Amino acid sequence: MNFSTKIINWYNQNYRELPWRNTTDAYKIWLSEIILQQTRVSQGLPYYNNFINAFPTVNDLANADEQKILKLWQGLGYYSRARNLHFTAKFVMENHNGIFPNSYEELLKLKGIGTYTAAAIASFSSNEPVAVLDGNVFRVLSRVFNVNYDISQNTSKKYFIELATNVLSKSKPNIHNQAIMEFGALQCVPKSPNCVECIFNDSCEAYKLKIVSDLPVKSKKVKVTKRFLNYILVKDASETYEMNKRTENGIWKNLYEFPCIESEQEIEENEILSHLNEKYAIKNFHYFDTFDVVHKLSHQHLNIKFYTIEIKDAINKGYTFTEVKQLPVPIVLHNFIEKIVI
């Protein structure tokens, strides 16, 4: 029994019931793939359902307000993906008559869609025979066939694509692609896989050689930088709060946040107060000493503290606290806002 037959048979007995697997609508499959990039299925599923309910068609998404999209995306991180969703939906309406492309080559032309996502959408929606290659597929192929090429290198990716294409079912590429990804997510997991009960335990080269935990090889390490963010809840006597929209490029572009003092290292309360005195006429100053948090992102560790001040002057274009809770904000600010009592 060949690789594809085995993995499809396994999939038919073990797959998870997920809404995007019950459709060939390229738009819905695209939404699921973008949401699930670097996101676990259990975390991404409610986001997918919320997006489909809010924007059942690509036309609905194209005509949506960006602020609503960012609010629904809140908590998934990588907010550029949400902005790309909006851009691509508009592009499809303007250049494809509102019909979402389902061919690999056309999908690659859309913003935010790379080779893996294009292959997934094309094979799932139109059964186009293009192989997917994501983290799960790298892991399964490297172990079953004992491939010790560094998956962080572009030259290795070419080899893996050829291998994935060679083992791909030509008659059922849609099922095969879902099967190999599901197998990597549920069976051939990164740590401590159950190799004894694996369908490939009689043919997996890594299992025979007892090197399962060594594969796949990935030597590239992410450099993590530290940032120190001191957020200030600035309010006036009428309980109006100052909020700013980030316009510069970055991880939180177009999200709202409280005024922030950023520093290269941790700074004391008196330094914060001294800085604020230069800008505001302060009546009260308070440090939320139980809300310090280190927010860990893939490339950054954000050391965050929260303060509040009441100022004598009125805030011109401010927000009530109820309005603040409706704005799209970074998840670390959302968590803080939900917990505090003003």
QUIZIMO-V729159 format. One record per pair of residues at least 4 apart in sequence whose C-alpha atoms are under 6 Angstrom apart, sorted by the first residue. I is the first residue (numbers start at 1). J is the second residue. D is the distance in whole Angstrom. If there is no record, write none. Layout:
<<I/J/D> <I/J/D>>
This chain:
<<4/169/6> <8/176/6> <8/179/6> <11/15/5> <11/179/5> <20/29/6> <24/125/4> <26/30/6> <26/102/6> <26/125/5> <27/100/6> <32/36/6> <36/44/6> <41/45/6> <51/55/6> <52/56/5> <55/60/5> <55/61/5> <58/89/6> <62/86/6> <62/89/5> <62/90/5> <70/328/6> <71/328/4> <75/331/5> <84/88/6> <84/112/6> <88/111/6> <91/95/6> <92/96/5> <92/98/5> <93/97/5> <93/98/4> <102/122/5> <103/122/5> <104/118/5> <104/119/6> <104/122/5> <107/118/5> <108/113/6> <108/118/6> <113/117/6> <116/132/5> <116/133/6> <118/122/6> <119/123/6> <119/130/6> <119/132/5> <120/124/6> <120/132/6> <121/125/6> <122/126/6> <122/128/6> <123/127/4> <123/128/4> <123/174/5> <124/174/5> <127/173/6> <127/174/5> <129/173/5> <131/164/6> <131/165/5> <133/137/5> <136/181/5> <136/184/5> <137/181/6> <138/142/6> <139/216/5> <140/184/6> <141/145/6> <142/146/5> <142/147/4> <142/216/6> <143/206/5> <144/204/4> <144/205/5> <145/205/6> <146/205/5> <146/206/5> <148/217/6> <149/156/6> <150/217/5> <150/218/5> <151/156/6> <151/218/5> <152/218/6> <160/164/6> <169/173/5> <173/177/6> <175/179/6> <179/183/6> <183/187/5> <184/188/5> <184/189/6> <185/189/6> <188/193/5> <189/193/5> <200/204/5> <206/210/6> <206/211/5> <206/212/5> <207/212/6> <224/299/5> <224/300/5> <225/300/5> <226/300/6> <226/301/5> <227/302/5> <228/262/6> <228/263/5> <228/302/6> <228/303/5> <229/262/5> <229/304/5> <230/260/5> <230/261/5> <230/304/6> <230/305/5> <230/306/6> <231/258/6> <231/259/6> <231/260/4> <231/306/5> <232/258/6> <232/259/5> <232/307/5> <232/308/5> <233/258/6> <233/308/4> <234/241/6> <234/242/6> <234/308/6> <234/309/5> <235/239/6> <235/240/5> <235/241/4> <235/310/5> <236/240/6> <236/310/5> <236/311/5> <236/314/6> <240/318/5> <240/319/5> <240/320/5> <241/318/5> <241/319/5> <242/318/5> <243/257/6> <243/258/5> <244/256/5> <244/257/5> <245/254/6> <245/255/6> <245/256/4> <246/253/5> <246/254/5> <246/255/6> <247/253/6> <247/254/5> <249/253/6> <255/328/6> <255/329/5> <256/329/5> <276/280/6> <281/311/6> <281/312/6> <282/311/4> <283/310/5> <283/311/5> <284/309/5> <284/310/5> <285/308/6> <285/309/4> <286/307/6> <286/308/5> <287/307/4> <288/306/6> <288/307/6> <292/304/6> <292/305/5> <293/304/5> <294/302/5> <294/303/5> <295/301/6> <295/302/5> <296/301/5> <297/301/6> <319/323/6> <319/324/6>>
